[in-house]
């Protein structure tokens, strides 16, 4: 018999989420890096930032190599899930129910999986704004190109709990996208999430909003100069920790800096920056990260690392070299040059190394100008496995609502009410029918819509409960609303799943 999950939903999502605090969220407090090398020790490295200083632990991966890491911790900082671009695993190393073949690309999956997915920065976990126990896994798809290697195509989303995947590989954006550049920023309301994606070789940026009712396309904005693309996984995109700046960096276009409005999702004030030596051999594997105070951005371009002062009146004039490769090799084969990078919860920036190695570079004080940033090459030893230019991909989970903005209170388009009642949806996921009940009688109109916003069922409600037949609906996520005559709205989600 299929396991039944019961979720209690607040009647008014507005009342529940507008009081949420983000300061203590620790979804990014565990990093998993490295790959198993048979017949070497079957462990990779778990960087646990719940400790000060950070601790590196053994993380067992006894049956598969591990790359393209995408770990997920609960809000208390306990590691509960991890994905390698092929499957989603629980902490015990078992594949989640329906968590296999998580990549939508058969060509990539057949060529690389289940060992690993070779495109770091193409996966991102985000919390479901409607539930503490549900999550979304976003992934950039990839296709084979006859002229330029592998190119990114499509944004996909999967919806899951800690035990199973309810909806898998839903196509969100059907277009060519700059791969390895997946990132997100907290909405100004402190609850929802923005995703911004560059359409390759253009100055067009797709905007998507994740809110309690799902994923919505907002607009396609043309701004700045077209990005360049040569079929590689060059560079990274990132929002500043403050959420006020969006940066695109690659080895051909160099750096594009934009102001970002967390309320409207609009990009503005385009500023291009030329990075010296940015097209040196091997720099296509480079990366970028932004300091905790949102002032300095660092590029990691194979042989060179530069700092840009985002508060300078002339950004181009502020470009300062902070490191040059010190000619160190691992095993006299692999140069410890500069690759993908990420800001850690302890305020340091860690940069991966493109070749096989057992180190990360460390910027110990990224809030400081110039050499005071304390760039230490190969400064962190990874004791339990080797790594190849893999780094985690996290947004700033602790960014709260923007006080004083038009969006500093959550707006859902529903009338608020002071009545504090719960709506209950069960079973969830549903196979043939779903029961929806209240703690007190209500009267009004109800509707069920799919992820695109299309209404699939509707009717009237009177009383305490309603049973909706869903056996004829395709598997997927649906949104239930009951609108009372007084204008208040009760809302929740229903996952429909076909029996295997």
Secondary structure, 3 states (H helix, E strand, C coil): CCCCCCEEEECCHHHHHCCCCCCCCCCCCEEEECECCCCCCCEEEEEECCCCCCEEEEEECCCCCCCCCEEEECCCCCEEEEECCCCEEECCCCECECCCCCCCCHHHHHHHCCCCCCCCCCEEEEECCCCCCCEEEEEEEEEEECCCEEEEEEEEEEEECCCEEEEEEEEEEEEEECCCCCCEEECCCCCCEEEEEEECCCCEEEEEEEECCEEEEEEEEECCCCCCCCCCCCCEEEECCCCCEEEEEECCCEEEEEEECCCCCCEEEEEEECCCCCCCCCHHHCEEEECCCCCEEEEEEECEEEEEECCCCCCHHHCEEEEECCCCEECCCEECCECCEEECCCCCEEECCCCCECEEEEECCCCCCHHHHCEEEEEEECCCCEECCCCCCCCCCCCCCCCCCCCCCCCCCCECCCCCCEEEEECCCECCEEEEEEEEEEEEEEEEECCCCCEEEEEEEEEEEEEEECCCCCCEEEEEEEEECCCEEEEEEEEECCCC
